Amino acid sequence: MPDITQKKLGLIGAAIVLASLLLTWALIESRPTPAIEPRVALGPMVETTDVARADARVSIVGYGTVEPRVRANIIPQVSGRIEWVHANMITGGFVSAGDTLLQIDKRDYQLALNQIASRRSQAEAAQQTAQVQINEAQVRLNDALHDMERIRQLVKVDAARQRELEKAQVTHELAQAQLQTAQAQLASAGAKLNELATEAELAQMQLERTQITAPFDAVVLWENVDVGQYVIVNQSVAELYGTDAVEIPVPLQDSDLAWFETIPVAHPALVATMAEHALPIAMVSADFLGQKREWEGRVARTRAEVDSRSRMVPVVVRVEKPFAGIEQQQPPLIPGMFVKVTIRGREIPDVITLPHRALRDESSVWVIDEGRLRVKPVTIVYRDTNYLYITEGIDTGDQVILSSLDVVTDGMLVRGVQ
């Protein structure tokens, strides 16, 4: 009995499993078949920018070192001991035009001038004496001439002897000699006065040169002088540079000069006709004393030379008032600073401006055309440190690719994002 029951249970279990399998198969067979969609190919994502034509101003960028526009060595023209020195006669000190920088002991030079004045007084007295002698000699000569003529008339009528006439003639000749001597003495006194006037002028110059003044508003670059020091002629004791302006020689390619609105040349016939406002504007920038600062200058001229090694043309940028703002603790533009110079050039009409990273193989760019990358040759009229200026090859509305890709083929699929 138990065996029959187990067999029934086994048959029932088998029937259940079979029914489950049949039901599973029926469900699988009855489910709908899913639609097979084609696989969509996706290209890489790239950064793009829309381009448009517009007028653009060219900027010519160069670098240079600031130099003083004017500088002067302080060299005494007379010898002597230093009695006084300006308080700002130190390295880095500011002095104004006309300030006395040094005072040399002037007593010897004043004494020499006084001695010349004394000799001049003597010469003037001799001149006056000679003039008096001339006047007296002229009177004697007139009298002698009158007597000689009178006696000559008397001799003709035998009223006087020939001997008396000869004596009158000797007196006349003696008066003439005295007049000539007095005239010579007057001329000598005049020549002496002229000589002493020259000596006095030179002595006065020597006296004035004991006081050395600043030729212009300046900064002391270096000095080697102090009170009590003995200086000699042609001994350099200091060097100054002017604070009114500084200059920056900037080497540029000769092709860059073609973009200047005006090219200043230091020729009298051209400089006279070129107004200050017509000179190209140049912005000078530098980091100094922990601050970044800009100064506005002008391209003052081009140097009349081409560097034989680099083939660059130096242009000179001038900045007026480089110390302006120092009272407000702003850094000055001083000689020796290395600066960046951005010169304002001509305007290019109807041009496309792109960053440098858009350029491929020197003369082409990538654009997206209906989802595909296309290589477009372009015409670049100018390039500066930041931008390309393109006139042909692409146009307004084109999407230019800025991203770099490892492998590129013309017509490959890409996806642009801005």
VMD Tcl script that draws the C-alpha trace (Angstrom):
set ca {
  {0.00 0.00 0.00}
  {2.70 2.44 0.81}
  {4.50 1.60 -2.43}
  {1.37 2.36 -4.50}
  {1.02 5.77 -2.78}
  {4.66 6.74 -3.47}
  {4.26 5.81 -7.13}
  {1.17 8.02 -7.39}
  {2.98 10.93 -5.78}
  {5.92 10.51 -8.18}
  {3.58 10.51 -11.19}
  {1.81 13.59 -9.89}
  {5.17 15.43 -9.43}
  {6.30 14.43 -12.90}
  {3.05 15.66 -14.35}
  {3.42 19.02 -12.58}
  {7.00 19.49 -13.87}
  {5.90 18.56 -17.39}
  {3.00 20.99 -17.21}
  {5.35 23.75 -16.02}
  {7.71 23.13 -18.91}
  {4.86 23.14 -21.39}
  {3.53 26.39 -19.93}
  {6.97 28.03 -20.05}
  {7.46 26.98 -23.67}
  {4.03 28.31 -24.56}
  {4.79 31.69 -22.96}
  {8.13 31.96 -24.77}
  {6.61 31.14 -28.09}
  {3.73 33.55 -27.59}
  {5.85 36.69 -26.65}
  {6.24 39.39 -29.36}
  {9.54 39.56 -31.26}
  {11.42 42.91 -30.46}
  {12.29 45.24 -33.36}
  {15.98 45.30 -34.31}
  {17.26 48.92 -34.55}
  {20.40 49.75 -36.58}
  {23.49 50.83 -34.56}
  {24.17 54.60 -34.76}
  {27.86 55.62 -35.22}
  {28.91 58.59 -33.01}
  {31.98 60.77 -33.65}
  {34.21 62.37 -31.00}
  {33.07 65.54 -29.25}
  {35.05 68.70 -30.12}
  {35.00 72.31 -28.96}
  {33.90 74.73 -31.65}
  {33.39 78.44 -32.18}
  {31.14 80.27 -34.60}
  {32.99 82.77 -36.77}
  {31.89 86.11 -38.12}
  {33.55 88.82 -40.17}
  {34.32 92.19 -38.60}
  {36.91 94.95 -38.69}
  {39.91 94.17 -36.45}
  {42.78 96.26 -35.13}
  {46.25 94.74 -35.47}
  {48.45 94.64 -32.37}
  {52.21 94.29 -32.83}
  {53.83 92.81 -29.73}
  {57.49 93.03 -28.83}
  {59.80 93.13 -25.84}
  {62.60 95.42 -24.80}
  {64.65 96.91 -21.99}
  {63.95 100.41 -20.70}
  {66.70 102.98 -21.30}
  {66.99 106.62 -20.18}
  {66.27 109.12 -22.94}
  {68.97 111.48 -21.67}
  {71.82 110.89 -19.28}
  {74.78 112.99 -18.17}
  {78.11 112.43 -16.49}
  {78.93 115.03 -13.83}
  {82.51 116.08 -14.58}
  {84.06 119.15 -12.86}
  {85.61 121.72 -15.21}
  {87.77 123.18 -12.42}
  {89.81 121.60 -9.67}
  {89.33 122.16 -5.96}
  {88.08 120.85 -2.66}
  {84.36 120.04 -2.27}
  {82.72 122.37 0.27}
  {79.07 121.30 -0.06}
  {77.05 118.40 -1.57}
  {73.31 118.26 -2.26}
  {71.41 116.08 0.23}
  {69.95 114.00 -2.64}
  {73.34 113.49 -4.27}
  {73.09 109.78 -3.51}
  {72.32 106.74 -5.64}
  {68.61 106.84 -6.44}
  {68.16 110.43 -5.27}
  {65.94 112.85 -7.21}
  {67.21 116.32 -8.17}
  {65.54 119.13 -10.10}
  {66.89 121.11 -13.03}
  {69.07 123.97 -11.74}
  {69.67 122.45 -8.31}
  {73.23 122.92 -7.05}
  {74.77 119.47 -6.79}
  {78.30 120.36 -5.68}
  {80.10 123.48 -4.50}
  {83.86 123.58 -5.03}
  {86.02 125.97 -2.96}
  {85.90 129.20 -5.01}
  {88.33 131.41 -3.10}
  {91.27 130.90 -5.48}
  {89.09 131.66 -8.49}
  {87.60 134.76 -6.81}
  {91.13 135.97 -6.01}
  {92.21 135.51 -9.64}
  {89.18 137.51 -10.79}
  {90.00 140.29 -8.30}
  {93.61 140.46 -9.54}
  {92.41 140.82 -13.11}
  {90.06 143.61 -12.02}
  {93.03 145.42 -10.41}
  {95.14 145.09 -13.57}
  {92.20 146.30 -15.61}
  {91.96 149.43 -13.46}
  {95.66 150.10 -14.13}
  {95.16 149.61 -17.87}
  {92.18 151.98 -17.85}
  {94.32 154.60 -16.08}
  {97.08 154.16 -18.66}
  {94.50 154.56 -21.40}
  {93.22 157.79 -19.88}
  {96.80 159.11 -19.50}
  {97.56 158.26 -23.12}
  {94.42 160.08 -24.24}
  {95.48 163.19 -22.30}
  {98.95 162.99 -23.88}
  {97.39 162.71 -27.30}
  {95.32 165.81 -26.72}
  {98.37 167.76 -25.52}
  {100.51 166.48 -28.39}
  {97.82 167.48 -30.87}
  {97.81 171.04 -29.46}
  {101.62 171.23 -29.68}
  {101.54 169.88 -33.21}
  {98.99 172.47 -34.29}
  {101.06 175.26 -32.73}
  {104.26 173.98 -34.33}
  {102.58 173.77 -37.72}
  {101.24 177.30 -37.37}
  {104.71 178.66 -36.38}
  {106.40 176.79 -39.21}
  {104.04 178.23 -41.83}
  {104.37 181.72 -40.38}
  {108.18 181.59 -40.45}
  {108.12 180.18 -43.99}
  {106.19 183.27 -45.15}
  {108.63 185.57 -43.35}
  {111.60 183.83 -44.99}
  {110.07 184.53 -48.40}
  {110.15 188.30 -47.70}
  {113.55 188.14 -45.93}
  {111.93 188.97 -42.62}
  {113.31 185.81 -41.01}
  {116.29 183.60 -41.44}
  {116.36 180.11 -42.93}
  {117.78 178.85 -39.66}
  {114.61 179.88 -37.82}
  {112.53 177.96 -40.38}
  {114.63 174.83 -39.87}
  {114.20 175.14 -36.12}
  {110.41 175.41 -36.53}
  {110.43 172.35 -38.75}
  {112.30 170.35 -36.06}
  {109.75 171.48 -33.48}
  {106.92 170.32 -35.79}
  {108.53 166.92 -36.34}
  {109.06 166.52 -32.60}
  {105.37 167.28 -31.96}
  {104.40 164.70 -34.58}
  {106.61 162.08 -32.91}
  {105.10 162.86 -29.49}
  {101.58 162.48 -30.95}
  {102.45 159.12 -32.52}
  {103.97 157.92 -29.25}
  {100.86 158.89 -27.33}
  {98.68 157.20 -29.94}
  {100.77 154.02 -29.65}
  {100.42 154.13 -25.88}
  {96.63 154.50 -26.26}
  {96.47 151.55 -28.66}
  {98.59 149.46 -26.29}
  {96.34 150.33 -23.37}
  {93.27 149.38 -25.44}
  {94.81 146.05 -26.43}
  {95.68 145.41 -22.80}
  {92.10 146.14 -21.79}
  {90.79 143.72 -24.43}
  {93.18 141.04 -23.19}
  {92.15 141.62 -19.59}
  {88.46 141.49 -20.59}
  {89.06 138.03 -22.08}
  {90.95 136.97 -18.97}
  {88.16 138.32 -16.76}
  {85.53 136.44 -18.77}
  {87.52 133.22 -18.44}
  {88.10 133.83 -14.71}
  {84.38 134.51 -14.24}
  {83.58 131.25 -16.04}
  {86.05 129.41 -13.82}
  {84.43 130.96 -10.75}
  {80.93 129.98 -11.91}
  {82.11 126.44 -12.64}
  {82.89 125.92 -8.97}
  {79.11 125.49 -8.61}
  {77.87 122.38 -10.46}
  {74.12 122.30 -11.16}
  {71.72 119.63 -12.45}
  {71.11 120.08 -16.20}
  {67.58 118.60 -16.01}
  {65.18 116.87 -13.65}
  {67.04 113.66 -12.92}
  {67.76 110.63 -10.79}
  {71.28 109.97 -9.53}
  {72.42 106.71 -11.10}
  {75.67 106.61 -9.14}
  {77.99 109.04 -7.32}
  {81.49 109.08 -5.89}
  {81.90 112.41 -4.13}
  {81.72 113.83 -0.62}
  {82.52 116.97 1.35}
  {86.27 117.51 1.73}
  {87.15 115.47 -1.34}
  {89.54 117.09 -3.83}
  {88.36 116.81 -7.42}
  {90.27 117.51 -10.59}
  {89.28 118.54 -14.09}
  {87.67 115.77 -16.22}
  {87.18 113.49 -13.20}
  {83.71 111.89 -13.40}
  {82.07 112.09 -9.98}
  {78.45 111.07 -10.73}
  {75.98 110.10 -13.44}
  {72.36 111.24 -13.80}
  {69.50 110.25 -16.07}
  {66.49 112.38 -16.93}
  {63.04 111.74 -15.49}
  {61.06 113.47 -18.24}
  {60.99 110.40 -20.50}
  {62.43 106.94 -21.07}
  {62.88 104.98 -24.30}
  {62.52 101.29 -25.12}
  {64.23 99.83 -28.20}
  {61.94 97.04 -29.45}
  {63.27 94.71 -32.18}
  {60.57 93.78 -34.70}
  {60.34 91.91 -37.97}
  {60.36 94.25 -40.95}
  {56.99 92.76 -41.96}
  {55.51 94.02 -38.68}
  {56.35 97.60 -39.63}
  {54.03 97.28 -42.63}
  {51.10 97.33 -40.18}
  {52.08 100.66 -38.57}
  {49.72 103.52 -39.35}
  {52.76 105.79 -39.61}
  {56.45 104.90 -39.59}
  {58.41 107.67 -37.82}
  {61.91 108.27 -39.14}
  {64.32 110.64 -37.36}
  {64.86 112.87 -40.40}
  {64.38 116.66 -40.07}
  {62.17 116.87 -43.14}
  {59.81 114.20 -41.74}
  {59.92 114.90 -38.02}
  {58.84 118.50 -38.58}
  {55.67 117.38 -40.36}
  {54.73 114.52 -37.98}
  {52.58 115.61 -35.06}
  {52.86 113.84 -31.71}
  {49.31 112.49 -31.93}
  {50.11 110.86 -35.29}
  {52.78 108.61 -33.81}
  {51.68 105.00 -33.20}
  {50.38 104.33 -29.69}
  {52.27 101.73 -27.66}
  {51.16 100.20 -24.36}
  {54.05 99.19 -22.09}
  {53.41 96.66 -19.33}
  {55.61 95.14 -16.65}
  {55.54 93.49 -13.24}
  {57.53 95.48 -10.70}
  {57.50 95.61 -6.91}
  {54.79 92.96 -6.86}
  {52.44 95.01 -9.01}
  {51.45 94.91 -12.67}
  {51.31 98.30 -14.31}
  {50.82 99.79 -17.75}
  {52.12 103.00 -19.29}
  {51.06 104.62 -22.56}
  {53.81 105.64 -24.94}
  {54.43 106.41 -28.60}
  {56.68 104.93 -31.25}
  {59.08 107.85 -31.51}
  {61.29 106.62 -34.35}
  {62.97 103.68 -36.01}
  {66.70 103.21 -35.76}
  {68.52 103.54 -39.05}
  {69.90 100.01 -38.93}
  {68.96 96.35 -39.24}
  {70.50 93.89 -36.79}
  {73.01 91.91 -38.84}
  {72.42 88.72 -36.84}
  {68.69 88.66 -36.17}
  {67.61 90.77 -39.18}
  {65.27 92.63 -36.85}
  {64.48 96.35 -37.12}
  {64.65 98.25 -33.80}
  {61.85 100.74 -33.20}
  {62.10 103.14 -30.26}
  {59.08 103.59 -27.99}
  {59.08 106.71 -25.82}
  {57.15 106.98 -22.55}
  {56.71 110.45 -21.06}
  {56.65 111.00 -17.29}
  {57.73 107.46 -16.29}
  {57.72 108.42 -12.59}
  {54.15 109.75 -12.61}
  {52.17 108.12 -9.83}
  {55.14 107.49 -7.57}
  {53.58 109.79 -4.97}
  {50.66 107.33 -4.82}
  {53.10 104.45 -4.27}
  {52.72 103.23 -7.85}
  {55.79 101.59 -9.36}
  {57.78 103.76 -11.80}
  {59.09 102.74 -15.22}
  {62.84 102.80 -14.63}
  {65.86 101.96 -16.81}
  {66.82 98.31 -16.87}
  {63.26 96.94 -16.62}
  {62.33 94.26 -19.18}
  {58.88 95.12 -20.52}
  {56.23 93.96 -22.96}
  {55.27 96.48 -25.63}
  {51.99 96.28 -27.57}
  {51.90 98.69 -30.50}
  {48.59 99.70 -32.03}
  {48.64 98.94 -35.76}
  {46.36 99.50 -38.72}
  {42.78 98.26 -38.91}
  {42.00 95.28 -41.16}
  {38.50 95.52 -42.65}
  {36.13 92.53 -42.99}
  {38.36 89.87 -41.41}
  {37.81 86.74 -39.29}
  {39.71 86.59 -35.99}
  {40.55 83.19 -34.49}
  {42.78 82.03 -31.65}
  {46.04 80.32 -32.58}
  {44.83 76.90 -31.44}
  {42.38 76.83 -34.36}
  {45.24 76.63 -36.86}
  {46.34 73.28 -38.38}
  {49.54 72.71 -40.36}
  {50.26 76.44 -40.71}
  {47.57 77.24 -43.30}
  {44.33 75.37 -42.64}
  {41.56 74.98 -40.08}
  {38.97 72.29 -39.30}
  {35.28 73.07 -39.63}
  {32.12 71.04 -39.01}
  {29.96 70.62 -42.10}
  {26.75 68.62 -41.48}
  {28.33 66.70 -38.63}
  {31.54 65.90 -40.48}
  {35.02 67.35 -40.11}
  {36.29 69.24 -43.14}
  {39.80 70.60 -43.66}
  {39.71 74.16 -45.04}
  {42.81 75.98 -46.35}
  {42.75 79.62 -45.26}
  {44.55 82.86 -46.11}
  {46.14 84.48 -43.06}
  {47.03 88.15 -43.54}
  {48.51 88.63 -40.08}
  {49.10 86.76 -36.85}
  {50.04 88.18 -33.47}
  {50.74 86.46 -30.17}
  {47.05 85.70 -29.56}
  {45.08 85.72 -32.80}
  {45.02 84.84 -36.48}
  {43.47 87.28 -38.96}
  {41.88 85.35 -41.87}
  {40.48 86.85 -45.07}
  {39.66 83.78 -47.20}
  {38.84 80.08 -46.78}
  {36.05 80.32 -44.20}
  {33.13 82.67 -43.77}
  {30.49 83.90 -41.35}
  {28.49 81.08 -39.79}
  {31.14 78.37 -40.13}
  {31.87 76.28 -37.04}
  {35.62 76.12 -36.53}
  {37.02 73.32 -34.37}
  {39.32 74.42 -31.56}
  {40.03 70.98 -30.03}
  {42.96 68.78 -30.99}
  {42.44 65.21 -32.23}
  {44.96 62.38 -32.43}
  {43.69 60.92 -35.70}
  {41.93 63.07 -38.27}
  {40.50 62.27 -41.69}
  {38.59 64.63 -43.89}
  {34.88 63.74 -43.62}
  {35.05 61.95 -40.28}
  {32.05 62.23 -37.94}
  {32.39 64.76 -35.07}
  {30.08 66.31 -32.54}
  {30.54 70.00 -31.83}
  {30.03 71.72 -28.51}
  {30.63 75.38 -27.69}
}
mol new
graphics top color blue
foreach p $ca { graphics top sphere $p radius 0.5 }
foreach p [lrange $ca 0 end-1] q [lrange $ca 1 end] { graphics top cylinder $p $q radius 0.2 }
display resetview
